Amino acid sequence: MYSARKLRREMSLPEVLLWEQLRAGKQGIKYRRQHPIGPYIADFYCSAARLVIEIDGEARDRGNRPERDVARDAAMRTAGYEILRFAAADVLKNMEAVILTIRAAAESPLHRASTVPLPASGEDLV
């Protein structure tokens, strides 16, 4: 089992390049890399939006990895996290689109689990 600390030292090229765009609040929102969430380690995590960002390389398509990823994503969604998955090739070829997608998800109040819906018209706030 890999530790988050070890994974931070062994990031893939797409992860390193994306981290350069996300780190130090360059996007106006704080992100963490290789962040533990329960039994899982997210490639990137934005706590303000409960947003998990995963970069999928070619190894993700091998063996039982796709089934494990589906189960992992389901468990994280059940726990209230939003998950975005990007192919490593997309990060390398079209970083701008990846960043725009991440920014839209992180800034969107509609996907956040902690958002309280507004009362319907005519209902009183209690």
Secondary structure by P-SEA (a helix, b strand, c coil): cccaaaaaacccaaaaaaaaacccccccbbbbccccccccccccccccccbbbbbbcccccccaaaaaaaaaaaaaaaabbbbbbbcaaaaaccaaaaaaaaaaaaaccccccccccccccccccc
